[in-house]
Amino acid sequence: MTSKGVTIYFVRHGETYLNYYGRMQGWSNAPLTDNGIEDVRRCGRGLTDVKFDAVYTSDLTRTQDTASIILEENKQTPKMDMVQMPEFREVFFGSYEGMPGSEAWKKVAEQMGYASSRDMFLNTEIPDRMNAFRETDPYHDAENFMMFWNRVEQGLIKLIDKHRDTGETILLVAHGGTIRYILQNLIPDLTDTKALLNASVSVAAYHDGKYHLDRYNDVSHFRDEE
């Protein structure tokens, strides 16, 4: 007998000013840009027929703001409380938070022995770069991969334990790195792992102990105001 399972809509937050300026943004808060807000509205309109049974965000304002806008546009979901979970924060970049990305990644590339950040990205995996980021941070406050993943996994376990076999549809608004790594670890045959677009939707269904990916990094549902 097939279980009712649970379906999770993972949405990356809308564009923030730190995104727009190309700066490192992990735990730092920055407001959504006007374009970011409009993209989230377009995303919300495209999800207008989806009824969500619960809504989760990280505890950072950009995910809360994004979820609020999506629910404003969504016609099926009654007003409900958003549950904030710090487990779903983006990776922490330590003292490099807010630094231009090109400058930060250049330092990490040097730490890893590469002549350029381009060479580093071509020849290394994300966990290795996260570990090097912590080593490169003068304060060593940046999260390495295991610190990041242990935190995120705890949040995911809480979510699945609560909603498994309910047949419910869950909205989880989080961060590009967080969502990407959740899906990479849950979906063994996920090969398209490019960075997620702002306000994009990825949908995974959990049934009988297995995850199935329905959509990844999708913006095709975006709808302009009629």
C-alpha positions as CSV (number, residue, x, y, z in Angstrom):
1,M,0.0,0.0,0.0
2,T,1.4,3.4,-1.0
3,S,1.7,6.0,1.8
4,K,0.1,9.4,1.4
5,G,3.6,10.9,1.7
6,V,4.3,14.6,1.6
7,T,5.1,17.1,-1.2
8,I,7.6,20.0,-0.5
9,Y,7.7,23.1,-2.6
10,F,11.2,24.6,-2.1
11,V,11.4,28.2,-3.1
12,R,14.5,30.3,-3.1
13,H,14.0,33.8,-1.7
14,G,13.8,36.8,-4.1
15,E,16.8,38.9,-5.1
16,T,18.2,41.0,-2.3
17,Y,20.5,44.1,-2.6
18,L,23.5,42.0,-1.6
19,N,22.6,39.5,-4.4
20,Y,22.3,42.5,-6.8
21,Y,25.7,43.9,-5.7
22,G,27.4,40.6,-6.0
23,R,28.3,40.4,-2.3
24,M,28.6,37.4,0.0
25,Q,25.3,36.8,1.8
26,G,24.9,34.0,4.2
27,W,23.5,34.9,7.6
28,S,23.5,38.7,6.7
29,N,20.1,40.2,6.3
30,A,19.4,42.5,3.3
31,P,16.0,43.7,1.9
32,L,14.5,42.4,-1.3
33,T,15.1,44.6,-4.4
34,D,12.1,46.0,-6.3
35,N,12.9,43.4,-9.1
36,G,13.1,40.7,-6.4
37,I,9.7,41.6,-5.0
38,E,8.2,41.6,-8.5
39,D,9.7,38.2,-9.3
40,V,8.3,36.7,-6.1
41,R,4.9,38.1,-6.9
42,R,5.1,36.5,-10.4
43,C,6.1,33.2,-8.7
44,G,3.2,33.5,-6.3
45,R,0.7,34.1,-9.1
46,G,2.0,31.0,-10.8
47,L,1.4,29.0,-7.7
48,T,-2.1,30.5,-7.1
49,D,-3.8,27.1,-7.4
50,V,-1.6,25.3,-5.0
51,K,-3.0,24.8,-1.5
52,F,-0.3,24.8,1.1
53,D,-1.0,23.0,4.4
54,A,2.0,24.5,6.2
55,V,4.6,27.2,5.6
56,Y,8.2,27.2,6.8
57,T,11.1,29.7,6.3
58,S,14.5,30.2,7.6
59,D,14.7,32.8,10.4
60,L,16.3,35.4,8.0
61,T,14.1,38.2,6.8
62,R,14.5,37.6,3.0
63,T,12.8,34.2,3.3
64,Q,10.1,35.5,5.5
65,D,9.4,38.4,3.2
66,T,9.3,36.1,0.2
67,A,6.9,33.7,1.9
68,S,4.6,36.5,2.9
69,I,4.4,37.8,-0.7
70,I,3.8,34.3,-2.1
71,L,0.9,33.8,0.3
72,E,-0.5,37.2,-0.6
73,E,-0.7,36.0,-4.2
74,N,-1.9,32.5,-3.4
75,K,-5.6,32.1,-3.5
76,Q,-5.9,28.6,-2.0
77,T,-4.1,28.9,1.3
78,P,-5.9,30.3,4.3
79,K,-4.0,32.8,6.5
80,M,-1.6,30.8,8.6
81,D,1.5,31.3,10.7
82,M,4.9,30.9,9.1
83,V,7.2,28.7,11.1
84,Q,10.7,30.1,11.3
85,M,13.5,27.5,11.4
86,P,17.1,28.6,11.8
87,E,18.2,25.2,10.7
88,F,17.4,26.3,7.1
89,R,19.7,29.3,7.0
90,E,22.2,29.8,4.2
91,V,25.8,28.7,4.9
92,F,27.6,31.3,7.1
93,F,30.5,33.1,5.5
94,G,32.0,34.4,8.7
95,S,34.0,37.6,8.5
96,Y,33.6,37.5,4.7
97,E,29.9,38.3,5.0
98,G,29.1,41.3,2.8
99,M,32.5,41.1,1.0
100,P,32.4,41.3,-2.8
101,G,32.1,37.7,-4.0
102,S,35.0,38.0,-6.5
103,E,37.3,39.1,-3.7
104,A,36.2,36.4,-1.3
105,W,36.4,33.6,-3.8
106,K,39.8,34.8,-5.0
107,K,41.1,34.3,-1.4
108,V,39.6,30.8,-1.2
109,A,41.1,29.9,-4.6
110,E,44.6,31.0,-3.2
111,Q,44.0,28.9,-0.1
112,M,43.2,25.9,-2.3
113,G,46.3,26.4,-4.5
114,Y,44.5,27.6,-7.7
115,A,45.6,30.6,-9.8
116,S,42.1,31.8,-10.3
117,S,38.6,31.3,-8.8
118,R,37.5,30.1,-12.3
119,D,40.1,27.2,-12.1
120,M,38.9,26.5,-8.5
121,F,35.2,26.2,-9.5
122,L,36.1,24.0,-12.4
123,N,38.2,21.6,-10.4
124,T,36.7,21.4,-6.9
125,E,33.4,20.3,-5.3
126,I,31.2,22.5,-3.0
127,P,32.1,20.7,0.2
128,D,35.8,21.2,-0.4
129,R,35.2,24.9,-1.1
130,M,33.2,25.3,2.1
131,N,35.9,23.7,4.1
132,A,38.5,26.0,2.5
133,F,36.3,29.0,3.2
134,R,36.4,28.3,6.9
135,E,40.2,27.9,6.8
136,T,40.5,31.2,4.8
137,D,38.3,33.2,7.2
138,P,40.8,34.9,9.5
139,Y,38.3,34.4,12.4
140,H,37.5,30.8,11.4
141,D,33.8,31.5,12.0
142,A,32.6,30.5,8.5
143,E,30.8,27.2,8.4
144,N,32.6,24.2,6.9
145,F,30.5,21.6,5.0
146,M,29.7,19.3,8.0
147,M,28.7,22.2,10.2
148,F,26.4,23.4,7.5
149,W,24.9,20.1,6.5
150,N,24.4,18.8,10.1
151,R,22.4,21.9,10.8
152,V,20.3,21.6,7.7
153,E,19.7,17.9,8.1
154,Q,18.3,18.4,11.6
155,G,15.8,20.8,10.2
156,L,14.8,18.4,7.4
157,I,14.4,15.5,9.9
158,K,12.0,17.6,12.0
159,L,10.0,18.6,8.9
160,I,9.7,15.0,7.6
161,D,8.9,13.5,11.0
162,K,6.0,16.0,11.4
163,H,4.5,15.7,7.9
164,R,5.4,12.2,6.6
165,D,2.4,10.2,5.3
166,T,0.0,13.2,5.8
167,G,-0.6,13.8,2.1
168,E,0.1,17.4,2.8
169,T,1.8,20.0,0.6
170,I,4.4,22.1,2.3
171,L,6.0,25.5,1.3
172,L,9.6,25.9,2.4
173,V,11.2,29.2,1.5
174,A,15.0,29.0,2.0
175,H,18.3,29.8,0.3
176,G,20.0,28.8,-2.9
177,G,22.8,26.8,-1.2
178,T,20.5,25.3,1.4
179,I,17.9,24.0,-1.1
180,R,20.5,22.9,-3.6
181,Y,22.3,20.7,-1.0
182,I,19.1,19.3,0.4
183,L,18.1,18.1,-3.0
184,Q,21.5,16.8,-4.0
185,N,21.5,14.7,-0.8
186,L,18.0,13.5,-1.2
187,I,17.8,12.8,-4.9
188,P,20.5,10.4,-5.9
189,D,20.0,10.8,-9.7
190,L,19.9,14.6,-9.6
191,T,22.4,15.7,-12.3
192,D,21.3,19.2,-12.9
193,T,22.8,21.0,-10.0
194,K,23.4,24.5,-11.3
195,A,22.9,27.4,-8.9
196,L,19.2,28.2,-8.2
197,L,17.6,31.3,-9.6
198,N,16.0,33.8,-7.2
199,A,12.3,32.9,-6.6
200,S,12.7,29.6,-8.4
201,V,10.7,26.6,-7.4
202,S,11.9,23.0,-6.9
203,V,9.4,20.3,-5.9
204,A,10.2,17.0,-4.2
205,A,7.7,14.4,-3.1
206,Y,8.4,11.9,-0.3
207,H,6.7,8.5,-0.5
208,D,7.6,5.2,1.2
209,G,11.0,6.5,2.4
210,K,12.1,7.8,-1.0
211,Y,12.2,11.2,-2.5
212,H,11.2,12.0,-6.1
213,L,12.0,15.2,-7.8
214,D,9.2,16.8,-9.8
215,R,10.8,20.2,-10.7
216,Y,14.2,21.8,-10.2
217,N,15.1,25.5,-10.5
218,D,11.8,26.2,-12.3
219,V,10.6,29.7,-13.2
220,S,8.4,28.7,-16.1
221,H,5.3,29.2,-13.9
222,F,6.0,32.9,-13.3
223,R,2.9,34.9,-14.2
224,D,2.6,38.6,-14.8
225,E,-0.3,40.6,-13.4
226,E,-3.4,40.3,-15.7
